[in-house]
Amino acid sequence: MYQYFVYILKCSDDSYYTGITNDLERRFFEHQTGLNPNSYTHSRRPLELVFHLEFQDVNQAIAFEKQVKGWNRKKKEAIINNHWDQLKPLAECKNKTSHKYFGTDKGIDR
């Protein structure tokens, strides 16, 4: 049975890198040793593996990786810290122009 991992690395500049692999140990070694000088992580070493999630289906893993790559830092840190329950509140729009404030004194009138 195949296994795939979506992982997050914390870089030395405090940024996060999200990736996917079928061999987590090998892939982390490649990042950490700077195997590819053109990669995002090459100039941001040392790296720390701060999150990984295993999948049996490669399509689910790819979809999750794409989703996480689009997330802001707070959402990534929520899953890194195993606070999955914070994802929904962190995803809510808090902009005054949001549809949820239409017609209220918190938003703008249209």
ABEGO torsion letter per residue (X at the ends): XBBBBBBBBBBAAGBBBBBBBABAAAAAAAAAAGABAABAAAAAOBBBBABBBBBABAAAAAAAAAAAAABBAAAAAAAAAGBAAAAAAAABBABAABAAABGBAABBBX
